[in-house]
Amino acid sequence: MSGTSEGPTPAADLDRSAVTDSDHTTYHRVFAAAPLAMAVVDRAGLVAGANAAFGELLGADPDTLTGRVAADLVDLASDARSWHAYREVLRGRQAKLRCTRRLKHPEGHSVWVQVTVAPLSGGSGVLLSVADISARRELQARLRHLQMHDPVTRLPNRTLFFERLTGALEAESYERSGTGRIGLCYLDLDGFKAVNDTLGHRVGDRLLAAVAERLTRVADEAGYARAVTPLVARLGGDEFALLVEDSTGTEQLADLAESALKALEEPFDLAGQRLSLTASIGVVERHAAGTTATGLMQAADTTLYWAKADGKARWTLFDPERNAHRMTRQALSSTLRPAIERGEFTLEYQPLVGMGDGRLAGVEALIRWNHPQFGTLTPNRFIGLAEEDGSIVQLGRWALATACRQARRWQMDHPEEPPLFVSVNVAVRQVWDSDLVADVAQTLAETGLAPHLLQLELTESAVMGSAGRPLQALQALSDMGVRIAIDDFGTGYSNLAYLSRLPVSTLKLDGSFVRGFQYEEAAKGVVPNPADEVIVEAMIQLAHRLGITVTAECVETSAQADRLRRIGCDTGQGWLYSRPVPPDRISELLDEQAYVVGKP
């Protein structure tokens, strides 16, 4: 109902030249009997006449309303915008005003009304009509409540939660009063899916309702001593949120999270079922200024993931540094493949030195990413990502081709020196997701490098227990003449029985064994641990009996090198000899080596 009147009105008696007395009487009767509450208001804003419906709506005799200020009767002066528009209509400068007001009835109840003010013909005043929309408002409120609340737990749902969160982050909200901070506990039930799967959704829903009751109690207790009680909402599934407006700091949020965990520790008795469950909670607390709802929820979601990853049944506080590392990881992951195509990767080479003669025997190719934003990155920053998204296959092919081409170039540039072999790391996914044997054969053919000058390194955990395709690939490569090396030996399965079944030519001892050879400390009264020596010597002897050579990694001191030499280690690699260097530096080492050998 619009509340407007477009036909003749009782105000026609103000313009008698236009109507007859009979017309006036008829219109007056219609006005008086109309079910819509109406009043005629003069230019001064005073009630000139009101019908019975108007008086009934306000709980007053309509005759007593004559001469009253109309704006006061329907609360038009309560906001500046409506008051200004009302005065413009009275002055004939605006065609109509329509607004909604909540009026207090003398009997104590409230009435929601829609007020319409429109000018009368002849410019003699305005018609004020008031429609009772309380029933409609109540229906709208019920529908909104259903729309904004979860039917299972009766808690505010995701829509209402975000409406409240967005409002709390508006400047006018947090600048008006309070601490200007906001906090959020983002909670997920551990193992809830198992409850649904084993006991059914009905029990699952009852459990969610019971959880909601306990979280609401926790929020109420937390709000006793504070101005604002945390809002508890169900965001969907088994996810809940506790929103704290005007938070006082991380300590308040930590206490709230701890209270929530304790409240959920007590078993739940549901229809004869006694259930126990835990929860993981991500906690975020920060200044409201500069924070967005999306940003806050992303931080909370990330922190909840940390709580799950750290073992569940706990709360975890948002850590900007940890998040920065995660964001960096995501940034690297998204740019890996394009970086390969743009040529952002390079190889450095670390010498592998013969322990007997101290001569350069080979090099290990180590990949580096010259990232435009993060600088030079070592393999531990991106190889795992490349294995996850499969780009390790493309990256591995590039590294293999580049290393073989470089080894062949050194051979051509230094014909007087024994050719260096090059060792290239291979991820197990390269064996499964590509034809590694074909890739190696093609690379050797294109570069002209002899197969025995290529060594492929795989980690112990990837090689030990190999069967099927990986073992077939390793055997085919070995038959081709390519060396196969096990990297970081001694840290994985250490199943020595496999060594006799695998086509392995070299073991690379993990650096943790070599670091135990701290003989220079003996002079300072530090007695070395003989267990490391015994283990290393035993592994070397076993390898030699199987026809396998041994390379020691992380050789840093001459004392370590002397002892490794005495117990029969074949080659060494580490900072004692050289750090990873560009290919030009390897060329210089070959020149220096040739000079020393040829020196009279």
C-alpha positions in Angstrom: 0.0 0.0 0.0 1.6 3.3 -1.1 -0.4 5.6 1.2 -0.8 8.1 -1.6 -4.1 9.7 -2.7 -4.4 10.9 -6.3 -8.2 11.7 -6.3 -10.2 14.4 -4.6 -9.6 14.8 -0.9 -11.2 16.5 2.1 -8.9 19.4 1.4 -11.2 20.4 -1.4 -13.2 22.4 1.1 -10.2 24.8 1.1 -11.0 25.5 -2.6 -14.8 26.0 -2.6 -14.7 27.5 -6.1 -13.9 24.1 -7.5 -16.6 22.0 -5.8 -20.1 22.3 -4.6 -21.3 21.9 -1.0 -22.7 18.4 -1.9 -19.2 17.4 -3.2 -17.7 18.7 0.0 -20.0 16.7 2.2 -19.3 13.5 0.2 -15.6 13.9 0.3 -15.7 14.6 4.0 -17.6 11.4 4.6 -15.2 9.4 2.5 -12.3 10.9 4.4 -13.8 10.2 7.8 -14.7 6.6 7.0 -11.5 5.6 5.1 -9.7 2.7 6.6 -6.4 4.4 5.8 -5.2 6.7 8.5 -5.1 10.2 7.1 -4.7 13.8 8.2 -4.8 17.2 6.4 -1.8 19.4 7.4 -1.7 23.1 6.7 1.3 25.0 5.4 2.4 25.7 9.0 2.7 21.9 9.6 -0.3 21.8 11.9 -3.0 19.2 11.7 -6.2 20.7 10.1 -8.2 17.5 10.4 -7.7 13.8 11.0 -9.9 10.8 10.3 -10.9 8.1 12.8 -8.3 5.6 11.4 -5.6 8.1 12.1 -6.7 8.6 15.7 -7.0 4.8 16.3 -3.5 4.2 14.9 -2.1 6.8 17.4 -4.4 5.8 20.2 -6.1 9.2 20.4 -9.4 10.9 19.7 -9.0 12.4 16.1 -10.6 15.7 17.2 -7.9 16.2 19.8 -5.2 16.0 17.1 -6.4 19.1 15.4 -3.8 21.9 15.8 -1.0 19.5 16.8 2.3 19.5 15.0 2.0 16.7 12.5 5.8 16.0 12.3 5.8 15.2 16.0 2.9 12.8 15.7 4.7 10.6 13.2 8.3 11.3 14.2 9.3 13.0 11.0 12.0 15.1 12.7 14.0 12.1 13.9 16.4 12.2 11.0 17.7 15.2 9.1 17.0 13.8 5.6 13.3 13.1 6.2 12.8 16.4 8.0 14.3 18.4 5.2 12.2 16.5 2.6 9.0 17.0 4.6 9.6 20.8 4.8 10.2 20.9 1.1 6.8 19.2 0.4 5.1 21.7 2.7 6.7 24.5 0.7 5.6 23.0 -2.6 9.2 22.4 -3.7 9.0 18.6 -3.6 6.3 16.3 -5.0 6.2 13.6 -2.3 7.8 12.1 0.8 7.7 8.5 1.8 9.4 7.0 4.8 9.1 4.3 7.4 8.8 5.0 11.1 8.4 3.0 14.3 5.8 4.7 16.5 5.1 4.1 20.2 1.4 3.3 20.9 0.0 4.7 24.2 -0.8 1.1 25.2 2.9 0.2 25.2 3.4 -1.7 21.9 5.3 -0.4 18.9 3.7 0.1 15.5 5.7 0.1 12.2 4.2 2.5 9.7 4.8 3.8 6.3 4.3 7.6 6.2 3.4 9.4 2.9 3.2 13.1 2.5 1.8 14.6 -0.7 0.6 18.1 -1.6 -3.1 18.9 -2.0 -4.6 20.6 -5.0 -4.8 24.3 -4.8 -1.6 24.6 -2.7 -3.6 24.7 0.5 -1.6 22.1 2.4 -0.6 18.5 2.3 -2.2 15.1 2.9 -0.5 12.9 5.5 -1.4 9.2 5.2 -0.1 6.5 7.5 -0.2 2.8 6.7 0.3 0.2 9.4 3.0 -2.2 8.1 3.7 -4.0 11.4 2.6 -7.4 10.1 4.7 -7.0 7.0 7.7 -6.0 9.0 7.3 -8.9 11.3 7.1 -11.3 8.4 10.2 -9.7 6.9 12.0 -10.1 10.2 11.0 -13.8 10.4 12.2 -14.4 6.9 15.4 -12.5 7.5 16.0 -14.6 10.7 15.5 -17.8 8.7 17.8 -16.5 5.9 20.5 -15.4 8.4 20.5 -18.3 10.8 21.6 -21.9 10.5 18.6 -24.3 10.9 20.7 -27.0 12.7 22.4 -25.0 15.4 20.2 -21.8 15.3 23.4 -19.8 15.2 24.0 -16.9 12.8 25.1 -18.4 9.5 27.8 -17.4 7.1 25.8 -14.6 5.5 25.0 -12.9 8.8 28.6 -13.5 10.0 30.1 -11.7 7.0 27.5 -8.9 7.3 28.5 -8.4 11.0 32.2 -8.7 10.1 32.0 -6.2 7.3 30.2 -3.7 9.5 32.8 -4.1 12.2 35.5 -3.2 9.8 33.9 0.0 8.6 35.8 3.0 9.8 32.8 4.7 11.3 32.3 1.6 13.4 35.7 1.2 15.0 36.6 4.9 15.1 33.5 5.8 17.1 34.5 4.0 20.2 36.3 0.9 21.5 39.8 -0.4 20.9 39.9 -0.2 17.1 40.9 -3.9 17.0 39.2 -7.1 15.9 39.8 -10.7 16.6 38.6 -14.0 15.2 38.8 -17.7 16.3 38.1 -19.9 13.3 37.3 -23.4 14.5 37.0 -26.8 12.8 36.0 -30.0 14.4 38.6 -32.8 14.1 37.3 -36.0 12.7 33.7 -34.9 12.3 33.3 -36.6 9.0 33.9 -40.0 10.7 30.9 -39.3 13.0 28.6 -38.6 10.0 29.9 -41.6 8.1 29.6 -44.1 11.0 26.6 -42.8 13.0 24.6 -40.9 10.3 23.8 -37.3 9.7 21.1 -37.2 12.3 23.6 -37.8 15.1 26.0 -35.5 13.3 23.5 -32.7 13.4 22.8 -33.3 17.0 26.5 -33.1 17.7 26.8 -29.8 15.8 23.9 -28.4 17.9 25.6 -29.5 21.1 28.8 -27.9 20.0 27.0 -24.7 19.2 25.5 -24.6 22.7 28.9 -25.0 24.3 30.5 -22.4 22.1 27.6 -20.0 22.9 28.2 -20.6 26.6 31.9 -19.9 26.2 31.1 -16.6 24.3 28.6 -15.5 27.0 31.1 -16.1 29.8 33.7 -14.2 27.9 31.3 -11.3 27.4 30.3 -10.9 31.1 33.1 -8.6 31.9 33.2 -6.8 28.5 31.0 -4.5 26.5 30.6 -6.8 23.5 29.9 -10.6 23.6 31.7 -12.5 20.9 29.5 -13.5 18.0 29.3 -17.3 17.5 28.4 -18.4 14.0 28.4 -21.6 12.0 30.1 -21.0 8.7 29.2 -24.3 7.2 29.9 -28.0 7.7 31.8 -28.4 10.9 33.3 -24.9 10.8 32.5 -22.3 13.5 33.7 -18.8 14.1 33.9 -16.6 17.2 34.1 -12.9 16.2 35.4 -10.4 18.8 34.8 -6.8 18.1 36.9 -4.2 20.0 39.3 -6.9 21.1 42.0 -6.0 23.6 44.8 -8.1 22.1 46.0 -11.6 21.4 45.8 -12.6 25.0 42.0 -12.1 25.0 41.7 -14.2 21.8 44.1 -16.9 23.2 42.0 -17.2 26.3 38.8 -17.5 24.2 40.3 -20.2 22.1 41.6 -22.1 25.1 38.2 -21.9 26.7 36.6 -23.2 23.5 38.9 -26.2 23.4 38.3 -27.0 27.1 34.5 -26.8 26.6 34.7 -29.3 23.8 36.9 -31.7 25.7 34.0 -33.1 27.8 32.3 -36.1 26.0 28.9 -35.5 24.4 26.0 -37.8 25.3 23.7 -38.1 22.3 20.9 -40.6 22.0 22.8 -43.2 24.0 26.0 -42.4 22.1 29.0 -41.1 24.1 31.2 -39.1 21.7 34.5 -37.4 22.2 36.0 -35.0 19.8 38.6 -32.2 19.6 38.9 -29.1 17.6 41.5 -27.1 15.8 41.4 -23.3 16.0 43.1 -20.6 14.0 43.4 -17.3 15.9 43.8 -13.9 14.3 43.9 -10.5 16.1 44.8 -7.2 14.5 43.9 -3.5 14.0 40.6 -3.1 12.2 42.0 -0.2 10.2 43.4 -1.5 6.9 41.9 -5.0 7.4 39.3 -6.4 5.0 36.9 -9.2 5.6 38.5 -11.3 2.9 42.0 -10.7 4.3 41.0 -11.6 7.9 39.3 -14.8 6.7 42.3 -15.8 4.6 44.6 -15.3 7.6 42.2 -17.3 9.8 42.0 -20.1 7.3 45.7 -20.3 6.9 46.2 -20.4 10.7 43.6 -23.1 11.0 45.5 -25.1 8.5 48.6 -24.7 10.6 46.8 -25.9 13.7 45.7 -29.0 11.8 49.2 -29.6 10.3 50.8 -29.2 13.8 48.8 -32.1 15.2 45.1 -30.9 15.7 43.4 -30.5 19.0 45.1 -27.1 19.5 44.8 -23.4 18.7 47.5 -21.6 16.7 48.1 -17.8 16.5 48.6 -16.2 13.1 52.3 -15.7 12.4 53.2 -13.0 9.8 56.6 -14.5 9.1 55.2 -18.0 8.6 52.6 -16.6 6.4 55.2 -14.7 4.4 57.0 -18.0 3.8 53.8 -19.6 2.7 53.0 -16.7 0.3 56.5 -16.9 -1.1 56.0 -20.6 -1.7 52.8 -19.9 -3.5 54.4 -17.2 -5.6 57.2 -19.5 -6.5 54.9 -22.4 -7.4 52.8 -20.2 -9.7 55.8 -18.9 -11.6 57.9 -22.1 -11.9 56.9 -23.2 -15.4 57.1 -19.7 -16.9 60.5 -19.3 -15.3 61.8 -22.4 -17.1 60.6 -21.0 -20.4 62.2 -17.6 -19.6 65.6 -19.2 -18.9 65.8 -18.0 -15.3 67.6 -21.2 -14.2 71.4 -21.8 -14.2 73.8 -24.5 -13.1 76.7 -24.3 -10.8 79.2 -27.1 -10.3 80.9 -28.4 -7.2 84.1 -30.4 -7.7 84.4 -34.1 -6.8 88.0 -34.7 -5.9 89.9 -38.0 -5.9 91.0 -38.7 -2.3 94.1 -40.6 -3.4 95.7 -38.0 -5.8 93.7 -34.8 -4.9 92.8 -34.3 -8.6 89.5 -33.1 -10.0 87.7 -36.2 -11.1 84.2 -34.9 -11.7 81.6 -32.3 -10.8 78.0 -32.3 -9.4 75.6 -30.0 -11.3 73.6 -27.9 -8.8 70.6 -25.9 -10.1 70.0 -22.3 -9.1 66.9 -20.1 -9.8 67.8 -16.5 -10.5 64.4 -15.2 -9.4 63.7 -11.6 -10.4 62.0 -10.8 -7.1 63.6 -13.2 -4.5 67.2 -13.3 -5.9 69.2 -16.5 -6.3 67.4 -19.5 -4.9 68.9 -22.9 -4.0 67.2 -26.2 -4.8 65.7 -26.7 -1.4 63.4 -23.7 -2.1 61.8 -25.0 -5.3 62.6 -28.6 -6.2 59.8 -29.9 -3.9 57.4 -27.5 -5.6 58.5 -28.7 -9.0 57.9 -32.3 -7.9 54.5 -31.4 -6.7 53.3 -29.7 -9.9 55.2 -32.0 -12.3 57.4 -29.2 -13.7 60.4 -31.2 -12.4 60.2 -33.2 -15.7 60.7 -30.2 -17.8 63.3 -28.7 -15.4 65.1 -32.0 -15.2 65.4 -32.3 -19.0 66.9 -28.8 -19.1 69.4 -29.6 -16.3 70.5 -32.8 -17.9 71.1 -31.3 -21.3 72.9 -28.2 -19.9 75.2 -30.3 -17.7 76.1 -32.8 -20.5 76.7 -30.0 -22.9 79.0 -28.3 -20.4 80.9 -31.5 -19.6 81.5 -32.1 -23.3 82.8 -28.5 -23.6 85.3 -29.0 -20.8 86.5 -32.1 -22.5 87.0 -30.3 -25.8 88.7 -27.3 -24.2 91.1 -29.5 -22.1 92.1 -32.5 -24.3 95.3 -33.0 -22.2 93.3 -33.7 -19.0 91.3 -36.9 -18.2 87.7 -35.9 -19.0 85.5 -35.0 -16.1 82.3 -36.9 -15.4 79.2 -34.8 -14.5 76.7 -35.8 -11.8 73.1 -34.7 -12.3 70.3 -35.1 -9.7 67.2 -37.0 -10.8 63.8 -36.9 -9.0 61.9 -40.1 -8.8 59.0 -38.4 -10.5 61.1 -38.0 -13.6 61.3 -41.8 -13.7 57.5 -42.2 -13.4 56.3 -39.2 -15.5 58.7 -39.3 -18.4 60.9 -41.7 -20.4 64.1 -41.0 -18.6 66.0 -43.6 -20.5 65.0 -42.0 -23.8 65.8 -38.5 -22.5 69.3 -39.6 -21.5 70.0 -41.4 -24.7 68.9 -38.4 -26.8 70.9 -36.0 -24.7 74.1 -38.0 -24.9 73.6 -38.4 -28.7 73.1 -34.6 -29.1 76.0 -33.5 -26.9 78.4 -36.2 -27.9 79.2 -37.0 -24.2 80.3 -40.6 -23.5 77.8 -42.4 -21.3 80.4 -43.2 -18.6 81.0 -39.5 -18.1 77.4 -39.0 -16.9 76.3 -39.9 -13.4 72.7 -39.7 -12.2 72.0 -39.2 -8.5 68.8 -40.4 -6.8 68.1 -40.3 -3.1 68.3 -43.4 -1.0 64.6 -43.4 -0.2 63.7 -43.2 -3.9 66.0 -46.1 -4.9 65.7 -48.5 -2.0 62.8 -50.8 -2.6 62.5 -49.8 -6.2 60.6 -52.2 -8.4 58.8 -52.2 -11.7 59.4 -49.2 -13.9 62.0 -47.4 -11.7 64.2 -50.5 -11.4 63.9 -51.2 -15.2 64.9 -47.7 -16.0 67.9 -47.8 -13.7 69.0 -51.1 -15.2 68.6 -49.8 -18.7 70.7 -46.7 -17.9 73.4 -48.8 -16.3 73.4 -51.1 -19.4 73.9 -48.0 -21.5 77.0 -47.2 -19.4 75.6 -44.3 -17.3 76.7 -44.3 -13.7 74.0 -44.5 -11.0 74.7 -42.9 -7.6 72.7 -43.1 -4.4 72.7 -39.6 -2.7 72.6 -39.0 1.1 73.3 -42.7 1.8 72.8 -43.7 5.4 69.8 -41.5 6.2 66.9 -43.5 4.6 66.1 -47.2 4.6 69.8 -48.2 4.8 68.8 -51.6 3.5 72.2 -52.9 2.4 70.7 -56.0 0.9 69.3 -53.9 -2.0 72.8 -52.8 -3.0 73.5 -56.2 -4.6 70.3 -56.1 -6.6 70.5 -52.5 -7.9 72.7 -51.3 -10.7 74.5 -48.8 -8.4 78.0 -47.6 -9.2 78.5 -45.0 -6.4 77.4 -44.3 -2.9 77.4 -40.8 -1.6 77.7 -40.8 2.2 75.5 -38.3 3.9 77.4 -35.4 5.4 76.2 -36.2 8.9 78.7 -39.0 9.1 81.6 -36.9 7.9 80.8 -34.1 10.3 81.6 -36.5 13.1 85.3 -36.6 12.0 86.3 -33.5 14.0 89.9 -34.5 14.7 91.3 -31.0 15.0 89.3 -30.7 18.2 91.3 -33.5 19.8 94.1 -31.1 20.6 91.6 -29.1 22.6 90.6 -32.0 24.8 87.5 -33.0 22.7 87.5 -36.8 22.1 86.0 -37.7 18.7 83.2 -40.3 18.6 84.7 -43.5 17.2 81.3 -44.8 16.2 81.2 -42.6 13.1 84.6 -43.9 12.0 83.5 -47.5 12.4 80.3 -47.0 10.5 81.8 -45.2 7.6 84.7 -47.6 7.3 82.3 -50.5 7.3 80.2 -49.0 4.6 83.2 -48.2 2.5 84.5 -51.8 2.8 81.1 -53.3 2.0 80.7 -51.0 -1.0 84.1 -51.9 -2.4 83.4 -55.6 -2.1 80.3 -55.0 -4.2 82.3 -53.0 -6.8 80.8 -49.7 -5.7 82.8 -46.5 -5.2 82.2 -44.2 -2.3 82.0 -40.4 -2.3 82.0 -38.5 1.0 79.9 -35.3 1.1 80.5 -32.2 3.3 84.3 -32.5 3.6 85.3 -29.3 5.3 88.7 -29.9 7.0 92.0 -31.5 6.0 91.7 -33.7 9.1 88.5 -35.1 7.8 90.0 -35.7 4.3 93.1 -37.5 5.8 91.0 -39.9 7.8 88.6 -40.6 4.8 91.6 -41.2 2.6 93.1 -43.7 5.1 89.9 -45.7 5.4 89.6 -46.0 1.6 87.1 -43.4 0.5 87.3 -42.8 -3.2 86.2 -39.2 -3.8 85.3 -36.2 -1.6 83.1 -33.3 -2.0 82.8 -30.2 0.2 83.9 -26.7 1.0 87.5 -27.9 1.7 87.9 -28.3 -2.1 85.4 -25.7 -3.4 81.9 -24.4 -3.0 79.5 -24.7 -6.0 81.0 -22.4 -8.7 80.1 -21.2 -12.3 81.5 -23.3 -15.2 84.2 -20.8 -15.9 85.8 -21.5 -12.5 85.9 -25.2 -13.2 87.8 -24.4 -16.4 90.3 -22.4 -14.3 90.7 -25.3 -11.9 91.4 -27.6 -14.9 94.0 -25.1 -16.2 95.7 -24.9 -12.7 95.7 -28.7 -12.4 97.3 -29.1 -15.8 99.9 -26.6 -14.9 100.8 -28.3 -11.7 101.1 -31.8 -13.3 103.1 -30.5 -16.2 105.4 -28.4 -14.1 109.1 -29.7 -14.2 
